[in-house]
Amino acid sequence: MSPRTFTEILLTGLAPDGGLAMPEAYPEISSATLESWRPLDYPSLAFEILSRFMDDIPADDLRTLIARTYTPEIFGSKDITPVQTLEPDLHLLHLSNGPTLAFKDIAMQFMGNLFEYVLAKNNDELNILGATSGDTGSSAEYAMRGKQGIHVFMLSPYGKMSAFQTAQMFSLQDENIFNIAIEGVFDDCQDIVKTVSNDQAFKQQYRIGAVNSINWARIAAQVVYYFKAYFAVTRSSDEVVSFSVPSGNFGNIFAGHVARMMGLPIRKLILATNENDVLDEFFRTGLYRPRSTAETRQTSSPSMDISKASNFERFIFDLTGRDAERVKELWKSVDQGGSFDLSGTDLWAKIRDFGITSGTSCHAERINTIREIYRKFNVLIDTHTADGLKTGMALREPGIPLICLETALPVKFADSIREAVGFELEQPAGYDNLESLPQRFERMAADAEQVKQFMASRIDSSDKINKS
Ligand SMILES: *Cc1c(COP(=O)(O)O)cnc(C)c1O
C-alpha cells in the first residue's frame, strides 16, 4: 500500500485500508542525539520530535504552531509538564495544567492550531462531531474554540456529567462550539455519532470529521513529555526509568511505547486500569476480550471506563513485527464482538521485549492511595492518577526511578477527594465561579435525524455569513 503524508491522514487517523494509520518506521534517536536534546525547553524538544513525524509541514510553520501552543499562559509554567519528586525514585509528572485540567489538553491544544493551519492552507473546513462523558469533549472544545474553518458539535448525556465538567463545556460562548445534551446515556450519544458518520453523503456534504483518540497527531504530541520527564529525572542517557500510566483507550501509554521504540531508555511501561480491566487482563494472560456496554462499569475514575481500547491495534501491529494481515485476522473476531487469545503463541513469547506490565485497582484502593499520598507527601492527586500510583508502586523495582503520570487535577473529582481526605478543595484561580456562569447548550432527544438537521442548519447559516 502506498504511504500517505502526515496531513493526508491528519483529519481521520485512518490508513487507506481502514486500519489505524502508523508511521512507516519509528525515527531512531541515537544516544548522542538524545544527550543533545537534554538541555532543550519544551517547545524546542517538541519540534525535534514532532518534525520527525510531520514530514510535510514546513519547519518554520511547525515551529510557529508549537510556539503558539506550548506557552506558560496556556499550561501554567515554562516547563509545561513539570516533574515533582515525592521521594527518591518516585516522581509525579504533571500533565494537567492546561485549560481543562486534564492531560488531553497537551495534545488537543496543539491539534486546534494544527487543524486551523492545515484547513486554511487547503481552503477547507471541518465540522467535528464527537460524543463525550467528560474530559475529551471539553478538551476538544477548549482547543477548537474560535478557530477559523472549524465547528464543534459535541454530544453529551443530559444531566450525567459532573457539575464541574458540565459547566466547563456549557459555559463556552464561542459561536463555533455547539453543545448538544442528549436525553440518554453516553452510549446513546456514541450511537448517534456512529449513525451520522455512516451516512457517507451527509458526511461528505458537511465535511464531518473527528478528533477521537485514534488520531495519530494526538499520539505524536504525547510522545514529547516522555522525553521531557526522562531528562528531568536522569543525569545521563545510560540511566533507565519506568513510567506508570493510567490507561483507557491506550493512547497515552502507546505514546510511551513509541518513545521507547525511538530509543528512549524506558525499562517498564506500567499500565494501570480501574475495574474496567480489559487491558490488564490482556497483559497478564494474553486474552483480549473487549467488554459489552452492559459489562462496562461506571467508576470513580470515569475517563478510564472503557469497554475496548481504540489504540490497542497499533500496539499489536508492532508486536506482530508490523504484519497488517495478521492484525486484520485477529480483529476479525474482535469486530464481531469476539476476542483473541495470544497465550502460547509466538507473539506472546515476544511480548516481554516490549516492557509493558499491568495492574488494576478498585475504588477503595484509589481512595486509600489518595489518602496515603496526601498523608506522606502533602500532595493531592485525582482518582485516575491514583490508579497509576497504586499499580506503579506495586510493580516498581528497587533502584529504577518511577515516573507516575498525573492525568487530571483533583478539583475535577471533588466527591472522591472529600471521601479520601475529608475536606473540600478550593477551585483554582479563574475557575471559582465557573458553575454560576450562563450555560449554552441544546437539549435534544436521542435521535440521529434531529442531530443531523441541527448540524446542517448551523453549518449552512455560517457558510452564508462567511460567503456574504
Ligand atoms: C483520557 C484519560 C485517561 C486515559 O487515557 P488513554 O489515552 O485513553 O489511555 C486517563 N485519565 C484521564 C484523566 C483521562 O482524561
PDBQT file of the ligand as one rigid body, heavy atoms in Angstrom, charges set to zero:
ROOT
HETATM    1  C1  LIG A 501      -8.429  10.035  28.745  1.00  0.00    +0.000 C 
HETATM    2  C2  LIG A 501      -7.950   9.876  30.151  1.00  0.00    +0.000 A 
HETATM    3  C3  LIG A 501      -7.242   8.725  30.572  1.00  0.00    +0.000 A 
HETATM    4  C4  LIG A 501      -6.980   7.550  29.649  1.00  0.00    +0.000 C 
HETATM    5  O1  LIG A 501      -6.052   7.851  28.637  1.00  0.00    +0.000 OA
HETATM    6  P1  LIG A 501      -5.938   6.928  27.316  1.00  0.00    +0.000 P 
HETATM    7  O2  LIG A 501      -5.036   7.670  26.429  1.00  0.00    +0.000 OA
HETATM    8  O3  LIG A 501      -7.332   6.811  26.788  1.00  0.00    +0.000 OA
HETATM    9  O4  LIG A 501      -5.395   5.611  27.761  1.00  0.00    +0.000 OA
HETATM   10  C5  LIG A 501      -6.777   8.676  31.876  1.00  0.00    +0.000 A 
HETATM   11  N1  LIG A 501      -7.033   9.677  32.745  1.00  0.00    +0.000 NA
HETATM   12  C6  LIG A 501      -7.711  10.796  32.383  1.00  0.00    +0.000 A 
HETATM   13  C7  LIG A 501      -7.961  11.852  33.395  1.00  0.00    +0.000 C 
HETATM   14  C8  LIG A 501      -8.196  10.935  31.079  1.00  0.00    +0.000 A 
HETATM   15  O5  LIG A 501      -8.880  12.031  30.736  1.00  0.00    +0.000 OA
ENDROOT
TORSDOF 0
